[in-house]
Amino acid sequence: MARVLKLRTYLIALGFIPILLLSAEISTPSTSSIHLKDRTQQSGISFTHTDGNSGKFFIVETVASGLATFDFNGDGLIDILFLNGANLTPNPKETTNSRNALYQNQGSFKFKDVTIQAGLTDNAYHLGVCTADYDNDGDLDIYLSNFGSNILYQNNGNGTFTDVTKRAGVGFGDHVGAGVCFLDIDGDGDLDLFAGSYVQFTLQANKSSVMNGFQTYVGPLQYPPTSNRLYKNNGNGTFTDISFESGIGLIKSSGMGVVAADIDNDGDTDIIIANDLRANSVFINDGKGKFTENAGLLGLAYDPYGNVQGNMGIDCADWNNDGWLDFYITTYHRQFSTLYQNHAGQFFDDVTRSTGAGLGTFPQVTWGTGLIDFNNDGFRDIYIACGHLIDSVEKFDSSTHYRAKNILLENNRRGNFINVSDSSGDGMSPEFSSRGAVFDDLDNDGDIDAVILNSRSIPTLLRNDSKNTNNWLQIRLIGSKTNRDGVGARAKITADGFTQIAEVHSGRSYQSDFGKRLHFGLGQRKKISELHVKWIGGTEDVLHSIPVNCQIVVTEGQTHFSVIPANK
């Protein structure tokens, strides 16, 4: 049996096993160490998403929407912002309000709608979101990527927000938005802003298609590609558009998910964009805010056969704990969601087939994703949100589904992933057409929960009820000379000789944002001997004798930390 498994792994790595065989999970274990509980009905959340579907098959309907988890009021509890579309063919008699929904965390997995009180009352068509403290005043602000002009909301520090888009100069103008992220491009302590764009599209220029006699949406290649934008933070509440002088605006593409991360461990932040049916983009930062596109040479532009994919969401983490950030990118159906392994920042290798990281994804359109350690064993698992974008697809294609179960792949700590979707609790049972997916510790109990935005439906809230005795640590970083959120900073912990890394990001998954509080699973390790924090700008702090099973707050330039116990 061992020889058979080794042969199967070898053949998968070489691409000899048929794609359809690999896409079917034939060895799902009867049990899983991960247990996700569906707590949507008990949460108090009543939000329902709309994409404004009108029967006219506007392409923008297919890409809505993302969401964010973040602590907007600084009370130590992670809140949720759901993004919403809007009616694309307004009817004077239509009274339905389709604005976004901000839910304040009340504790014990209960949430309260505070959207109106918070002032988030615009009726734009929202697609993507990122959060960060762009003005370094101690609270998290919101940037929304839209169909139309983007919106920047400044946090007033009292539970309310003010639209400062015009003053800040970051509206972008009319476009179909995509993933967005805050990042410090030059280490000056101010967060700059990347705004992705999908295609050049107007309602008046709409196109549709026919598949097997059914009218449906066209893909992005039917519209011109677009340039993304990069805004330089001037440090006074305003931004300057440096898209073309920085190199970002020179490449036209069809952006979807975006993440800004240090791809080559050189201490500055690069930008990685998942593009839909066009080559992915990787913008390498020279440390001074000038970028060179290098996806082709790095091996991140295409699939292993040199083909473009219909890429959707993206996340990064060190899945094999070798000290380098790897990338997971979701795709259209009849394509595998792809795991790219980082080889010392020199090139990336598609290890999807050899690791099983694409199991179950081939028949589905896959969207939001996260490389998350759900069972606190020190190894990242993979969550994948699924669902087709054509609601009638099953009438002419029996190989896929509009509403589908999401996928959970457990890292077996030996270089492979196992599809545990059917054995990880009732949270994996709902069938929706999902889009954005985010992951945070919503109840402060030391494990990571999940929130999924489902197109044209209610969301899904999953509480992590995994039963194990594994230890963990959460780290909140506060910059002093660098940006206050610590966006771009990297933490490295060593526990009983076992080393892990994690970075603070603003913007990831599918047009979504999560994870400002870094989370490390530790397995049975009981002592963290050393914590290194490398801040954007080059400074580094080293702390020792870190406790486990708690959250710590680390401030730049200090050798001590504060401890926040878990909510058990």
C-alpha positions, 0 to 999 in steps of 0.5 A: 500500500505504501508503494502504491501511495508513493507511486500515486504521489509521483505520478501526480507530481508529473501530471500523469494521473488524469485531472478528473481523477485528482479532482475527486477526493477518494480518500476522505478520512472518517474523522478530522481534527477540525470542527466548524459549527454553523452559528449563523442563525444564532448570531443576530446577523440578518444581512442579505447580499444582493448583486443587483441581478437584473436579467441583463447579465452585467458582468459586474454582477458576477464579482460581488462582493467581499467582506472584512473582519476588524476591530473598528471600535477598539474594544478587543472584539473583532467586528464584521463588515459585509459588502453589498451590491446595488440595483443596476437598473433602478426602479422608482418604486423600489424601496429595498435598501442594499447598503453595506452592513457593519456588525459590532461584536457583542461577545459570545458570537452575538452581533449587532447591526450598527451601520446607520449609527456608524455613518456607513450609509452610502448606496454604492455598488461595493466589491472589495475592501481593506482596512488600516489606520492610514492616518496613524491616529489609533483606529482602523479606517475603511477603503471600499472598491466599487463599481463606480467611484471608490470610497475612503471612510475615516474612523472618527474614533467614536464608533462613526466614520466620515467619507473623506474620499474627495479630500484624500484624492483616492476615488479612482473614478468610474471603474469595476473595482477589484482587490485593494490593500494598504501598504507602506511602499517606502518605509516612511511610516505612512500607509500608501494605497493600492487599488485594483481594477477589473475591466473597462465596463459600462452598463451601456456597453454591456454584452452577453453570451449564449451557452447551449441555448441559455443566455449568460454572462461574458468573461473579462476578455470581452472588455478591455483590460485596465490599469491599477492605481497606486496612491502615495500617502502625503502624511497630511490626510491626502494622497498623490496618484503615482501609478505610472511613475511607480510602475504599477500603472504600466501593466494592464490586466483584469485584477481580482484578489490582491495581497501585498507581502514580502515575497523575497524576504528583503524587508519591503512589501511587494504586490501580488495580483490574481488576474482573471483570464490574464497572466497574474501580476507580481510587482517587486518593490525596490524598497523605495516605492518603484515596482517591476513586474516579474510574475513570468520569471518567478513562475506565478503568472500561469499554471504549470502548463503555461496557461492563464487561469480564471483566477479569483482570490489569493492568500499567502502564508508559510504552509511548510514552515520553511521561512518563505511566504507561499501563495494560494490562488483560487480559479474558475471551474475545470481549473485547480485552485493552485498552491505556489511554493516559494523557493527562497524568493527566486522562483515559485513551484506549482505543488498543487498536484504533489501536495493535494492542495487542489483536491475538490476544486476542479469542478467548482468556481472557487473564490475566497480563501485562507491559509489558516491553522484551524486546529492549532497544530502549527501547520496551515490548512486551506479553506476555499469558498465555492459557487458558480457565477451563472445561476442557470449553469446546471441546465447546460453543464452537469459538471458543476454547481451554482450552489456548492459546499465549500472546501476544507483541506487539512494539512497533515504535517507531512507535506500533503493536504487531506480533503476533510470537508465532509468530516469537519462539522455542520459548518461545511454543509451549507450550499451557497454561491460564495464569494468573500471569505475571512478568518479571525478569532471572533470569540477570543478563545484562541482558535480561528473562526470563519465568515463567508459572504454568499452571493444573493443570500445570507452569510455563513458564520462558522465557529471553530469548535475543534476539540484539542489540547494544542497551544497557541499565541496571538500577537497584536503589533503597534508601530511607533516609528512605522505605521501604527497597525504594523502592516507589512511587519513580520513576526517570527516565533521559535517554540521548542526549536520549531519556527514559524513566520507571519505578516500583517496584511491589509487586503487579501482573500477574494476582495476581502480583509482579515487577520490584523491580529497574527495567530500561531498554532503551537501544537503541544509546544509549551514555551516560546523562547524567542519572538522577532518582529521586523518592522517595515523600515528595517528596525527589529525587536527581539523578545524572550520568554513569551507565554502561550494561550494568550494574546500579547501586544507588542509595541515597536521599540519596546522589549516588554509586552502586555498580555491579554488572557483568552476568553475561555 
